[in-house]
Amino acid sequence: MPRDTAYPSTSTVQSRMPVASMLRPVESAAAVWAAARREFGVGNLEQMPLRARMLDVLEHLQRGHLLALMGTTVPAVWLDGRADIALLAGVLFCCGYVEIAGRHRDNANIVYFTLSPLGARKLREGRAWWRSLTPLQRLKVRLFG
C-alpha cells in the first residue's frame, strides 16, 4: 500500500532520488502562486522577521522536508515539526525561497514546496550571519526575533 504522505523515506533522501518523481505535476503553477501570495502575502521587508526561526525553517527544508499548502478557498500551510510556519510562509512564498515540487498524488488541493536555489543562497548567508554572532546576541535573536 503506498504511503499517504509525500515525504520520502530516509533511504530515498540519502540516495538523492528526486522528490518530484514521487509527486504529480501541478496543473496551474500560476494559480498556486496566486493563492499562496494572496493568503500569505507580505509587504516590503526591511528586516527578516523571526530571523532565527526562518533560519531553522530553511535548514529544515534543505534536509528534504516539504512545505505543504493545503486548500483552495482558505489555504493553510504545514511543515513537519514547525508549528510557527504560518508566521513565516508569506516570506517564503513572496521572496521566492521555495519552489513548487508537485502536488499530492490523490488530492490536487495539496501542493508541496521545496527549497529553491534562492532559498539555499539565503540559508548560506543566514548561516554565515549566525556564526558571526556572539552567544549573547544569538540568545537575543532567539528571544526577541
Disulfide bonds with the S-S distance in Angstrom:
none
